[in-house]
Amino acid sequence: MDLSLLLILIHDLSSVSIRLATIALIPRWHSPSVAMAWLLVIFFWPIPGLVLYLVFGSFKLPAQRAERHEKILKDLDRTCCAAWEAERPEEKDLPGDLLRLLRLASLAEKLGDMPPTRGNTIEIIDSTDDMVRSLASDIDTARHHVNLLYYIFSKDTVTGPIFDALERAASRGVSCRLLVDSLGSRQFLKRDADSLRAAGVHVVGALPLSMFRRNPLSARFDLRNHRKIAVIDGRTGYMGSHNMIEPSYGGKARGLLWKDLTMKVEGPESLQLQRVFLEDWYVETMELLDDRAGDILFSHHGEHILQTVPSGPSYRTENYQRLVVSALHSASREVVITTPYLIPDESLMEGLEVAVLNGATIKLIIPRRSDQFFVGKAAKAYYDILLDKGVRIFLYGDGVIHAKTMSVDGDLCFFGSSNFDIRSFALNFEINCVIYGKNSVARILQEQEKYLEASTELFMEEWGERPFLFKAVEGVAKLMSPLL
């Protein structure tokens, strides 16, 4: 038999075998939408599609990493739970719709293993410069430890003060630890990490890159630690959407500036942020830190009730997505969402629809221009459906809105690092906070109102007039959206 004919026959038989095998296996491990997207890829490109699936298809953590997560959570519960329980609010402390907030707080605790805490003070920071100045100042006052966790950590003209403050803190004997994502901070790990290490800062890369998982701690290549956390002496914490990089991200989006929000918190909430950092640090280093979590007493001078909700593949379910959908089902007046990336799954779409049917006005604020072409096209493919369901869409024109917030009926707010897309809900390690009560949520509402003022509302008549080619590209992107 001719060699070329034999190769063609082998290729065709392999392609058919791959298609049949994946039809039998992939739907067993994924939701229908994700399974259908993978099967579509494999149907058109059987061999390359199978390779992509083997590299990117599994949401599961490697066994060794999962075991470390389970072990450290048990150890941290013994040291942290007593401190949290002392700060648990009573029913009378929850302002607003008491029954609704109690149900959501209970659900958040079941999903994230952390209760709401009272007595916190908060400050919302809307400028990268102000965030850097505030954090650098707090690092300069640190007496025992500084723990930082960032997806992107970069040395530039804006973030330089953080590097200087870390070096000063390490020189006076403060334990300084920096955990960064190995992909998001790859340039920092190559160029600037060694100088911090030389100064005495402990620098570790999270989720080491390994295309074919040669490292037993690495998961799929694009499963990342997307959290942004800073904790100083267990008393002061920072969390939100700011990465540690100047706001143009090196001109990534043709001169546009990223618009972020960070919450500075003092009080027991900082211990919950600490727990998340200690968990991630242990998983990467096998070092069980003792940062005096159980010995810190708070003066209850703050009035804010907060609750941390970490999420990621180490949890049994997509816990933040479940909480967001539950809050949408409880909405009756108004929901405002800000996010740079919107790729909703079926549950989120249904939650938005239920909120509208219950009489709530849904305002979705997203960037007019996305910094990611394919993700941006996939998001636009959902605009028709959202508008048809009664969701009001506002296109933000003053840069790339990167703040991730959702306010519900003016007395509940979600705030943190998670986008409203499948990647953030299912793949990435994220950190979010639930804010309870009208007085506490008011500051977030002010920021959302500023975003609305810089946005233009999109209407169905206008959106339907875009060229057919745009619609075709968006349609292809939508088919692949469960994989983005």
LOKOL-803355 format. One record per residue: residue in three letters; z, x, y of N, C-alpha, C, CB in turn. Coordinates in steps of 0.2 Angstrom, whole numbers, plus 2048, in hexadecimal, padded with zeros to 3 digits. Glycine has a CB too. Layout:
% LOKOL-803355
alaZXYZXYZXYZXY ...
//
This chain:
% LOKOL-803355
met8008047FA8008008008008048068067FB800 asp7FC80280B7FC8068118038068157F7803816 leu80580C81780B80D81A80C80982080C81581C ser80880882480980482A80A7FD82880280482F leu8067FA8238077F482080E7F381D8027F281B leu8107F881A8177F881781C7F781C8187FE812 leu81C7FB8228207FB8278217F482A81F80082C ile81B7F182B81A7EA82E81E7E582A8137E882F leu81D7E68238207E181E8287E281F81D7E3817 ile82A7E981F8317EA81F8347E78268337F181F his8317E882B8337E58328337DE83182E7E8837 asp82E7DA82F82E7D382F8347D082A8277D182C leu8357D482483A7D18208417D28238397D5819 ser8427D88268487D98298497D482F8487E082C ser8447D38338457CE8388477C783683E7CD83C val8447C58308457BE82D84C7BE82B8407BC828 ser84E7C48278557C482485A7C482A8567CB820 ile8597C882F85E7C883585F7C183885C7CD83A arg8597BE8398597B783C85D7B28378527B483D leu85C7B283185F7AE82C8677AF82C85C7AE825 ala8687B682B86F7B882B8747B68318707BF829 thr8717B78378747B683D8757AF83E8717B9843 ile8707AA83C8717A383C8777A183886B7A083A ala8787A483387E7A282E8857A583187D7A5827 leu8857AB83488B7AE83688D7AD83D88A7B5834 ile8897AE84288B7AE84988E7A784B8857AF84D pro88C7A184988F79B84B89679B84988B795849 arg89879F84489F79E8418A47A184689F7A183A trp8A27A684A8A67AA84E8A67A98558A57B184D his8A27A48578A17A385F8A079C86089A7A7861 ser8A179A8678A07938698987928688A2792870 pro89678B86888F78A86788B78D86D88E782868 ser88D78D87388979087888879787788C78E87F val88D79B87688D7A28758887A486F8947A5874 ala88A7A08698867A186387E7A086488879C85D met87D79A86887679986987279E86D87579286D ala8767A18728737A68768727AC8728787A887C trp8767AE86E8757B486986F7B386487B7B6866 leu86F7AD86286A7AB85D8637AB86086B7A585A leu8637A986785D7A986A85A7B186B85D7A6871 val85F7B586D85D7BC86E85A7BF8678637C0871 ile85E7BE86285C7C085C8567BD8598627BF856 phe8547B785A84E7B48588487B785B84E7AC85A phe8487B98628437BC8658427C48638437BB86C trp8487C78638487CE86284D7D085C84A7D2868 pro84C7CF8568507CF8508547D585084D7CE84A ile8517DB8508547E184E8587E485584F7E784C pro8557E485B8587E686185E7E18628547E6867 gly85D7DA8618627D58628687D685D85F7CE861 leu8677D885786C7D98538707DF85586A7DA84B val86D7E48578717EA85A8757E886086C7F085C leu8727E48648767E286A87C7DE8688717DE86F tyr87B7DA8638817D68618867DA85E87E7D085C leu8847DF85A8897E385788D7E785C8867E8852 val88A7E986288D7EC8678917E886B8887F086B phe88E7E286D8917DE8728947D787088C7DD878 gly8937D68698947CF86789B7CD8668907CE861 ser89F7D18648A67CF8628AB7CF8688A97D485D phe8AF7CA8698B47C986E8BA7CC86C8B57C2870 lys8BB7CE8658C17D08638C37D78648C17CF85B leu8C97D88658CC7DF8668CC7E38608D37DF86A pro8CB7EA8608CC7ED85A8D37EC8578CB7F585B ala8D47ED8508DB7EB84D8E07F08508DA7EC846 gln8DF7F68518E47FA8548E67F885B8E2802854 arg8E27F785F8E37F48668E77EE8668DD7F486A ala8E57E98628E87E38618F07E385F8E57DE85C glu8F17E885A8F77E98578FC7EC85D8F77EE851 arg8F97F08618FD7F38668FF7EE86B8F97F986A his8FA7E986D8FC7E48729027E086F8F67DF873 glu9017DE8689067DA86590D7DD8669057D885E lys90D7E48649147E78649177E886B9137EE861 ile9137EA8709167EB8769187E48799117EE87B leu9157DF8789177D887B91E7D68789127D3879 lys91F7D88729267D786F92B7DB8729267D8868 asp92A7E187392F7E68779307E487E92C7ED876 leu92B7E288292B7E088992F7DA8899247E088C asp92E7D58859327CF8859397D08859307CA87F arg93C7D58819437D68819457D98879447DB87B thr9417DD88B9447E08919437DB8979417E6892 cys93D7D789793C7D489D93E7CC89D9347D489E cys93E7C98989407C28989467C089B9407C0891 ala94B7C489A9527C289D9517C28A59577C789B ala94E7C78A894D7C78AF9497C18B19497CE8B1 trp9437BF8AD93F7BA8AF9437B38AF9397B98AB glu9477B28AA94B7AC8A99507AB8AE94F7AC8A2 ala9537B08B19577B08B79547AD8BD95B7B68B8 glu94D7AE8BD94A7AC8C39467A68C29457B28C6 arg9467A28BC94279C8BB9457978C094379A8B3 pro9407948C394278E8C89447888C493C78C8CC glu9487848C794A77E8C49457788C795177C8C7 glu9457738C494076D8C594076C8CD9427678C1 lys94676C8D094676A8D794376F8DB94E7698D9 asp9427758D993F77B8DD93777A8DD9417818D9 leu9347768D992D7758D992B7708DE92B7748D2 pro9287728E392676D8E891F76A8E69257718EF gly91E7648E99177618E891875C8E29127668E6 asp91375B8DF9127568D99167598D390B7548D7 leu91C7578D392175B8CE91F75A8C79287578CE leu91D7548C491B7548BD9157588BC91A74D8BC arg9107588C090A75B8BF90B7638BF90475A8C5 leu90F7658C491076C8C491476F8BE91476E8CB leu91976B8BC91D76C8B691876D8B09227678B5 arg9147698AF90F7698AA90B76F8AA90B7638A9 leu9087718B09047778B090877D8AF9017778B7 ala90E77D8B29137838B19147848AA9197838B5 ser91677F8A691777F89F91178289B91977989D leu90B77F89D90578289A90478989B8FF77D89C ala90578B8A29047928A39087978A09047938AB glu90F79489F91379989B91179989491A79689C lys90F79489190D79488A90779988990B78D887 leu90279888E8FC79C88D8FD7A488F8F7799892 gly9027A58949027AC8969097AF8959017AC89D asp90E7AB8929147AE88F9197B08959137B488B met9177AD89B91C7AF8A191D7A88A59187B48A6 pro9247A88A69267A28AA9257A28B192D7A08A9 pro92579D8B592579D8BC92B7A08BF9247968C0 thr92B7A48C49317A78C79327A58CF9307AF8C7 arg9387A48D19397A28D893B7A88DC93F79D8D8 gly93C7A78E293F7AC8E793A7B28E99457AF8E3 asn9347B18E892F7B68EA92D7B58F19297B58E5 thr92B7BB8F49287BB8FB9217BD8FA92B7C0900 ile91C7BB8FD9157BD8FC9127BE9039117B78F9 glu90D7C29039087C49099017C490690B7CB90C ile8FD7C09098F67C09078F27C590C8F37B9908 ile8EF7CA9098EB7CF90C8E47CE90B8ED7D690A asp8E07CD9118D97CC9108D47D29128D77C6915 ser8D77D79148D37DD9168D57E39118D57DF91D thr8CF7E790F8D07ED90B8D47F290F8CA7F0909 asp8D37F39158D77F89198DE7F69198D47F8920 asp8E07F091A8E77EE91B8EA7EE9148E77E691D met8E67ED90E8E97ED9088EB7F59068E47EB902 val8E67F99088E78009078ED80390B8E1804908 arg8EE8019118F38039158FA8019138F280191C ser8FA7FA9119007F790E9037FB9089007F090D leu8FE7FB9039007FE8FC9018068FD8FA7FE8F8 ala8FE8099019008119039078119068FB814907 ser90880D90A90F80D90D91480B90890F808913 asp9138079049188058FE91980B8F99167FF8FB ile91380E8F89138148F39188198F790C8178F2 asp91781A8FD91B81F90192381E901919820908 thr9248178FF92C8168FF92E8158F892D80F903 ala92A8178F392C8168EC93181B8EA9268178E7 arg9368198E693B81D8E493B81F8DD94281A8E6 his93981B8D993981C8D293281C8CE93D8168CE his92E8178D09278178CC9228138D09288148C5 val91C8158CF9168128D29118118CC9128168D8 asn90F80A8CB90B8098C59058058C890E8048C0 leu8FF8088C78F98058CA8F48048C48F580A8CF leu8F07FE8C48EB7FC8BF8E57F98C38EE7F78BA tyr8E07FC8C38DA7FA8C68D37FA8C28D97FE8CD tyr8CF7F58C38C97F68BF8C47FB8C38C57EF8C0 ile8C47FB8C98C08008CD8C58048D18BA7FD8D1 phe8C580B8D08CA80F8D48C58158D78D08128D0 ser8C48158DD8C081A8E08C381D8E68B98168E2 lys8C18248E78C38278ED8BE8278F28C582F8EB asp8C08248F88BB8248FE8BF8249048B681E8FD thr8BB82390A8BE8239108C381E9118B9823916 val8C381890E8C881390E8CE81490A8C480C90D thr8CC8169048D28168FF8D581D8FE8CF8158F8 gly8D38229028D68289028DE8289038D382C908 pro8E18249088E88249088EC8229028EA81E90E ile8E981E8FD8EC81D8F78ED8238F38E88188F3 phe8E88278F38E882E8EF8ED8328F28E18318F0 asp8ED8338F98F28378FC8F98358FB8F1837904 ala8FA82E8FB90182B8FA90382D8F39018248FB leu8FF82C8EE90182D8E79038358E68FB82C8E2 glu8FF8398E99018408E99078428EC8FB8458EC arg90983F8F290F83F8F591583D8F191083C8FC ala9148378EE9198348E991A8388E391782D8E7 ala91583B8E091683F8DA91A8458DC90F8418D7 ser9188488E291C84E8E492384D8E59188518EA arg9258478E792D8468E89308448E192E8428EE gly92D8448DC9308428D592F83B8D39378438D6 val92B8378D79298308D59248308CF92782C8DB ser92682C8CA92182B8C491B8278C69258288BE cys91582A8C790F8278C990A8268C390C82B8CF arg9088208C290481F8BC8FE81B8BF90781B8B6 leu8F881D8BD8F28198BF8EE8188B98EE81E8C4 leu8EC8128B78E880F8B28E280C8B58EC80A8AD val8DC80F8B38D680C8B58D180B8B08D38118BA asp8CD8068B18C88048AC8C380A8AB8C47FE8AE ser8C180C8A58BD8118A38B68108A68BD81389C leu8B480A8A68AD8098A98AD8088B08AA8038A5 gly8B18038B38B18028BA8B38088BE8B67FD8BB ser8B780D8BB8B98128BF8B78198BC8C18138BF arg8B18198B98AE81E8B58AD8248BA8A881D8B2 gln8AA8238C08A98288C58B082B8C78A58268CB phe8B58278C88BB82A8CA8BE82F8C48C08258CB leu8BD82D8BE8C08308B98BC8378B88BF82D8B2 lys8B68378BA8B283D8BA8B38428BF8AA83C8BA arg8B483F8C58B58438CB8BC8458CE8B08408D1 asp8C08408CE8C68408D28CC83F8CE8C683B8D8 ala8CC83D8C88D283C8C48D68438C38D08398BE asp8D28488C28D684F8C18DA8518C78D18548BF ser8D88508CD8DC8528D38E284E8D38D88518D9 leu8E28478D18E98448D18ED8468CB8E783C8D0 arg8EA8488C68EE84A8C08F18518C28EA84B8BA ala8EE8558C58F185B8C88F685A8CC8EB8608CB ala8F68558D08FC8538D59028508D18F984F8DA gly90184E8CB90784B8C79068448C690D84C8CB val9008418C78FF83A8C68FC8398BF8FA8378CB his8FF8358BB8FD8338B48F782F8B49028318AF val8F18318B38EB82D8B38E882C8AC8E58318B8 val8E68268AB8E48248A48DE81F8A58EA8208A0 gly8D98208A18D381B8A18D481689C8CD81F8A0 ala8D480F89E8D580A8998CE8088958D780489D leu8CF80688F8C980488B8C480988B8C67FD88E pro8C580F8888C08148888B98128868C381A884 leu8B48158898AD8138878AB8158818A881588D ser8A881187C8A68138768A080E8748AC814871 met89A81087489580B87389580886C88E80F874 phe89780D86789780A86089E80A85E89280E85C arg8A380A8628AA8098608AD80F85C8AB80385D arg8AB81585D8AD81A8598B581B85B8AA82185B asn8B78198618BE81A8638C18138608BF81A86A pro8C781485C8CA80E8598CD80985F8CF810854 leu8CE80C8658D180886A8CB80486E8D580C86E ser8C580686D8C08038718BD7FD86E8BA808872 ala8BC7F88728B97F18708B27F18728BD7EB873 arg8AF7EB8738A87EB8758A77EF87B8A57E4875 phe8A17F287C8A07F68828A27F38898997F9882 asp8A07ED8898A17E98908A87E589089B7E5891 leu8AC7E688C8B37E388C8B77E78918B67E2885 arg8B97E58978BC7E989B8C37E789E8B87EA8A1 asn8C77EB8A18CD7EA8A48CC7E98AB8D37EF8A3 his8CC7E28AD8C97E08B48CF7DF8B98C57DA8B4 arg8D57E18B68DB7DF8BA8DC7E48C08E27E08B6 lys8E07E18C58E27E58CB8E97E48CD8DD7E38D2 ile8ED7E98CB8F47E98CC8F77EF8CF8F77E78C5 ala8FC7EE8D39007F48D59077F18D58FE7F68DC val90C7F68D39137F48D29177FA8D59157F28CB ile91B7F98DA91F7FF8DC9277FD8DB91E8008E4 asp92A8018D79318018D59337FA8D29358028DC gly92E7F78CF9307F08CC9327EB8D19357F18C8 arg9317EC8D89337E78DD92E7E48E19387EA8E1 thr9297E88E29237E78E691C7E78E29227EB8EC gly9187E28E29127E28DE90C7DF8E29137DD8D8 tyr9067E18E09007DF8E38FC7DD8DE8FD7E58E7 met8F87D88DF8F37D58DA8EE7D18DE8F67D18D4 gly8E87D18DB8E37CD8DF8DC7CF8DC8E37CD8E6 ser8D77CF8E18D07D08E08CE7D78E28CC7CB8E2 his8D27DB8E68D07E18E98CF7E68E48D57E38EF asn8CA7E98E38C97F08DF8CB7F58E48C27F18DC met8CD7FB8E28CE8018E68C88058E88D48068E3 ile8C48028ED8BE8048EF8BC8018F68B88038EA glu8B98058FA8B78029018B37FC9008B3808905 pro8B37F89058B07F19048A97F09038B37ED909 ser8A57F590589E7F590389C7F78FC89A7F9908 tyr8A17F98F889F7FC8F289A8018F289E7F68ED gly89A8058F689480A8F788E8078F989480E8F0 gly88D8028FC8877FF8FE8847FB8F8882804901 lys8887F98F38857F68ED8807F08EE88A7F48E8 ala8827EC8F387E7E68F587B7E68FC8837E08F5 arg8787EC8FD8747ED9038787EB90A86E7E8903 gly87D7EF90A8817EE9108867E991187C7EE916 leu8867E490C88B7DF90C8927E190A8897D9907 leu8977DE90D89E7E090C8A17DB9078A27E0913 trp8A57DD9038A97D98FE8AF7D69028AB7DD8F8 lys8B07D09018B67CC9048BB7CB8FF8B47C6908 asp8C17CE8FF8C67CD8FA8CC7CB8FC8C77D48F6 leu8D17C98F88D87C78F98DC7CA8F48D97BF8F9 thr8E27CD8F78E77D08F38EE7CC8F58E87D88F4 met8F27CB8F08F97C98F28FE7CE8F18FA7C28ED lys9027CF8F69087D48F590E7CF8F49097D88FB val9117D18EF9177CD8ED91D7D18EC9167C98E6 glu9237CF8EF9297D28ED92E7CC8EA92D7D48F4 gly9317CE8E59357CA8E19347CA8D99347C38E3 pro9367C58D69357C68CE92E7C58CC9397C08CB glu92A7C38D09237C38CE9207CA8CC91E7C08D3 ser9237CF8D09217D68CF9237D88C89247DA8D4 leu9287D68C592A7D78BE9247D58B99317D58BC gln9217CF8BB91C7CD8B69167D18B791B7C58B8 leu9147D38BD90F7D88BE9107DE8BA90D7D98C5 gln9177E08BA9197E78B79187E68AF9207E88B9 arg91A7E08AD9197DF8A69127E08A391C7D88A3 val90D7DD8A79067DE8A59047E58A69027DA8AA phe9067E98AB9047F08AB9077F48A59077F38B2 leu90E7F38A49117F689E90D7F58989187F489E glu90B7EF8979077ED8919017F18909067E5890 asp8FD7F18968F77F58958F87FC8958F37F389C trp8FD7FF8988FE80689890080889090480889C tyr90480488D90680588690080588190B801884 val8FC8008828F680087E8F180687E8F27F987F glu8F18098848EC80E8858F08158838EA80F88C thr8F68168848FA81C8848FF81C87E8FD81E88A met90181787B90781687790D81987A90581B870 glu90E81888091481A88491781488691281F88A leu91D81388492180D88692680F88C92680B880 leu92480C89192780E89892D80A89992280D89D asp93280D89C93880A89E93980A8A593F80D89A asp9368058A89368058B093C8008B39308038B2 arg9418008AF9477FC8B19467F58B394A8008B8 ala9427F28AF9407EB8B09467E78AF93A7E98AB gly94A7E88AB9507E48AA9567E58AE9527E48A3 asp9557EA8B395B7EB8B795A7E98BE95C7F38B7 ile9547E68C09537E58C79567DE8C994B7E58C8 leu9597DE8CE95C7D78D19587D68D79647D88D2 phe9577CF8D89547CD8DE9587C98E294D7C98DC ser9577C98E995B7C58ED9597BE8EF95C7C98F4 his9547BC8EC9527B58ED9507B38F49577B08EA his94E7B88F894D7B78FF9467B490094D7BD903 gly9427B38FB93B7B08FB93B7A98F99367B48F7 glu9367A58FB93679E8FA93079C8F593579A900 his92C7A18F292679F8EF9277A08E79217A48F1 ile92479B8E492579A8DD91E79C8DA9267938DA leu91E7A28D69187A58D39187A68CC9177AC8D7 gln9137A68C89127A78C190C7AB8BF9137A08BE thr90D7B08BC9087B58BA9057B28B390A7BC8B9 val8FE7B28B38FA7B08AD8F57B68AB8F77A98AE pro8F77BB8A78F27C08A58EE7BC8A08F67C68A2 ser8E87BF89F8E37BD89A8DF7C28978DF7B789D gly8DC7C18928D77C688F8D77C58878DA7CD890 pro8D37C98848D27C987D8D87C98788CD7CD87A ser8DE7CC87B8E47CD8778E87C68778E87D287B tyr8E67C187A8E97BB87A8E57B68758E97B7881 arg8E97B18728E67AD86D8E17A986F8EC7A986A thr8E07A78768DB7A38788D97A587F8DE79B878 glu8D47A28828D27A38888D77A088D8CA7A188A asn8DD7A388E8E279F8918E179E8998E87A3891 tyr8DE7A289D8DD7A08A48D879B8A48DA7A68A7 gln8D379B8A08CE7958A08D178F89F8C879789B arg8D678F89A8D97888988DD78689E8DE78A892 leu8E078A8A18E57888A78E17868AD8E978E8A9 val8DB7898AE8D77868B48D477F8B28D178B8B5 val8D277E8AC8CF7788AA8D57738AA8CC7788A3 ser8DB7748A88E076F8A88E276E8B08E67728A5 ala8E27728B48E37718BB8DD76D8BE8E37788BF leu8D776E8BC8D276A8BF8D37628BC8CB76C8BC his8D57618B68D675B8B48DC7578B88D875B8AC ser8E075B8BA8E67588BE8E47578C58EC75D8BE ala8DF7598C88DD7598CF8DB7518D18D775D8D1 ser8DD74F8D78DC7498D98DA7498E18E27448D9 arg8DA74E8E48D874E8EB8D37538ED8DE74F8F0 glu8D575A8EC8D075F8EE8D17658EA8D07618F5 val8CB7688E88CB76F8E48C77738E88C976E8DD val8C97798EA8C577E8ED8C57858E98C77808F5 ile8BF7878E78BE78D8E38BA7928E78BB78B8DC thr8BD7988E68B979E8E98B87A38E38BC7A18EF thr8B27A58E28B07AA8DD8A97AD8DE8B07A68D6 pro8A97B48DD8A27B78DD89D7B58D88A37BE8DE tyr8A07B48D289C7B28CC89E7AC8C989C7B88C7 leu8997A78C889A7A18C58957A08BF89A79B8CA ile8987A08B989479F8B389979A8AF8927A58AF pro8997948B089E78F8AD89C78E8A689E7898B1 asp8A178E8A28A078B89B8A078489B8A578E896 glu8A07818958A07798948A677689789E77788D ser8AC7798958B27778978B377789E8B877B894 leu8B177C8A28B277C8A98AE7778AC8B07838AC met8A87768AA8A37718AD8A676A8AC89C7728A9 glu8A97698A68AC7638A58B27628AA8AE76289E gly8B67678AB8BC7678AF8BA7658B68C076D8AF leu8B57688B88B27678BF8B075F8C08AD76B8C1 glu8AD75D8BB8AA7568BB8B07518BB8A67558B5 val8B57538B68BB74E8B68BF74E8BD8C07508B1 ala8BF7548C08C27548C78BF74F8CC8C375B8C9 val8B87508CC8B474B8D08B57448CE8AD74D8D0 leu8B57428C88B673B8C68BD7398C88B573B8BE asn8C273D8C88C973B8CA8C973B8D18CE7408C7 gly8C473C8D58C473B8DC8C57418E08CA7368DE ala8C57478DD8C674D8E18C07508E48C97538DC thr8C07538EA8BB7568ED8BB75D8EA8BB7568F4 ile8B57608E78B57668E58B076B8E98B27678DD lys8B37708EC8B07748F08AF77B8ED8B37758F8 leu8A977D8EC8A87848E88A57898ED8A37838E2 ile8A878E8EF8A67938F38A47998F08AB7958F9 ile89D79B8F089A7A18EC8967A48F189779E8E6 pro8947AB8EF8907AF8F48897AC8F48907B68F2 arg8867AC8FA87F7AB8FB87B7B08F787D7AA902 arg87D7B68F78797BC8F487E7BF8EF8767C18F9 ser87C7BF8E98807C38E487E7CA8E387F7BF8DD asp8837CE8E18827D58E087F7D78D98887D98E1 gln87F7D18D587C7D28CE8777CD8CD8827D18C9 phe8717D08CC86B7CC8CC86B7C68C68647D08CB phe86C7C98C086B7C48BB8717BF8BB86B7C88B4 val8777C18BC87D7BD8BD87C7B88C28837C18BE gly8797BA8C88787B68CE8737B08CC8757BA8D4 lys86E7B28C88697AD8C686C7A88C18637B18C3 ala8707AB8BD8737A68B88787A18BC8777AA8B3 ala87B7A38C188079F8C487B7998C88847A38CA lys87679B8CB8727978CE86F7918CA86C79A8D2 ala86E7938C386B78E8BF8707888BE86A7918B8 tyr8767898C087B7848BF87C77F8C58827868BD tyr8797818CB87A77E8D18777768D18767818D7 asp8727758CD86F76E8CD87476A8C986876E8C9 ile87776C8C487C7688C08827678C487D76C8B9 leu88476C8C788B76C8CB88A7678D188D7728CE leu8847678D48837638DA88275C8D787C7658DE asp87F75B8D287E7548CF8847518CD8797558C9 lys8897558CB8907538C98947518CF8937578C4 gly8927538D58967528DB89A7578DE89B74C8DA val89975D8DB89C7638DD8997668E489C7698D8 arg89C7678E989976A8EF8997718EF89E7678F5 ile8937748F089277B8F089177E8F788C77D8EB phe8957848F88957878FF89378E8FD89B786903 leu88D79090188B79790088E79C905883797900 tyr8917A19038957A59088907AA90B89B7A8905 gly88F7AB91188A7AF91488C7B69178867AC919 asp8937B79188967BC91B8987C291689C7BA920 gly8947C49128957C990D8967C690689C7CC90F val8997CA90189A7C88FB8A17C58FA8987CD8F5 ile8A27BF8F98A97BC8F88AB7BE8F18A97B48F9 his8B07C28F18B37C58EB8BA7C28E98B37CC8EB ala8BD7BE8ED8C37BB8EC8C37B68E78C67B88F3 lys8C77B68E28C77B18DD8CD7AC8DD8C77B58D6 thr8CC7A68E08D17A18E18CF79A8DF8D37A28E9 met8D47968DE8D378F8DD8D978B8DF8D178E8D5 ser8D97888E48DE7838E68DD77C8E48DF7848EE val8E27798E28E27728E08E776E8E38E37728D8 asp8E47698E78E87648EA8ED7668EF8EC75F8E5 gly8EC76C8F18F076F8F78F77728F58F176B8FC asp8F97718EE9007738EC9007788E690476D8EB leu8FA77A8E48F977E8DE8F37838E08F877A8D8 cys8F47898DE8EE78E8DF8EE7938D98EF7918E6 phe8E87958D78E779A8D28E47A08D78E37988CC phe8E77A68D58E57AC8DA8E57B28D58EA7AD8E0 gly8E07B68D68E07BC8D28D97C08D18E37BB8CB ser8D87C38CB8D37C78CA8CD7C38C68D57CD8C6 ser8CE7BD8C38C97BA8BF8C47B68C28CD7B68BA asn8BE7B88C18B87B48C38B87AD8BF8B27B78C3 phe8B47A98C18B37A28BE8AD7A38BA8B379C8C3 asp8AD7A78B58A77A88B08AA7AA8A98A37AE8B3 ile8A57A98A48A77AA89D8AA7B189C8A17A9899 arg8A77B68A08AA7BD89F8B17BE8A18A67C28A3 ser8B37BB8A68BA7BC8A88BE7B78A48BB7B98B0 phe8BC7B28A28C07AD89D8C17B08968BD7A689D ala8BC7B38948BC7B588D8BC7BC88B8B67B2889 leu8B97C188F8B87C888E8BD7CC8918B27CA88F asn8BE7CC8988C27D189B8C97CF89B8BF7D18A3 phe8CD7D589C8D47D489D8D57D38A58D87DB89B glu8D87CD8A68D97CB8AD8E07CA8AF8D57C58AE ile8E27C98B58E97C78B78E87C28BD8ED7CE8BA asn8EB7BD8BC8EB7B78C18F27B58C28E77B28BF cys8F37B18C88FA7AF8CA8F97A78CC8FD7B38D0 val8FE7A38CA8FE79C8CC90379C8D19007988C6 ile9017998D79057988DD9077918DD90279B8E3 tyr90D78F8DE9107888DE9127868E59157878D9 gly9107808E791377D8ED90F77E8F391A7818EF lys90F7798F890B7788FE90C77E90290C772901 asn91278090491378590891078C90691B78690A ser91178D8FF90F7938FC9077938FC9117948F5 val90478E8FB8FD78D8FA8F978E9018FB7878F6 ala8FD78C9068FA78B90D8F679190F8FF789912 arg8F979790D8F579D90F8EF79E90C8FA7A390E ile8EE79C9068E879D9028E37989058E979C8FB leu8E57929078E178D90A8DE78F9108E578690B gln8E27939148DF79691A8D979B9198E579A91E glu8DA79F9148D47A39128CE7A09108D77A990D gln8D079B90B8CA7979098C679390F8CC791904 glu8CA7919148C778D9198C379291D8CC78A91E lys8C579991E8C179E9218BA79F91D8C57A4922 tyr8BB79F9178B57A09138B079A9148B67A190B leu8B37949148AF78E9158AB78E91C8B3788915 glu8AE7919218AB7919288A67969288B179392D ala8A679B9248A07A092389B79E91E8A37A7922 ser89B79891C89779691689279091989B794910 thr88D78F91588878A91688878591088178C918 glu88977F91188977A90B88277A90888C77390D leu88177A90287B7798FE87A7718FC87A77E8F8 phe87476F8FD8737688FB86D7688F6871764901 met86D7628F28687628ED8617628EF86A75B8E9 glu86075E8F585975E8F78567658F985975A8FE glu85A7698FC8587708FE8587748F885D773903 trp85C7738F385C7788ED8567768E98637778E9 gly8547708E884F76E8E48487718E684E7678E3 glu8487738EC8417758EF84077D8EE8417748F6 arg8447808EA8437878E983D7888E484978B8E6 pro83978E8E483378F8E083478E8D98307958E2 phe82F78C8D583078B8CE8327928CB8297898CB leu82F7988CD83179E8CA83879F8CA82D7A48CD phe83B79E8D084379F8D084679A8CB84579D8D7 lys8447948CA8477908C58467938BE8447898C6 ala8407958BD83F7988B684379E8B583879A8B5 val8447A38B98497A88B88507A68B78487AD8BE glu8527A18BB85979F8BB85A79B8B485A7998C0 gly8557988B18557958AB85679A8A584F7918A9 val85279F8A68537A58A185A7A88A184E7AA8A2 ala85C7A98A78637AC8A88697A78A68647AD8B0 lys8677A18A786C79C8A486D79C89D86B7958A7 leu86779D89986779D89286C7A389086079E88F met86B7A889386F7AE8928767AE89486B7B4894 ser8787A989887E7A989C8847AA89887F7A38A0 pro8857A789288B7A888D88C7AF88C88A7A4887 leu8877B488C8877BB88A8897BF8908817BD887 leu8897BD8978897C189D8907C389E8867BD8A3 
//
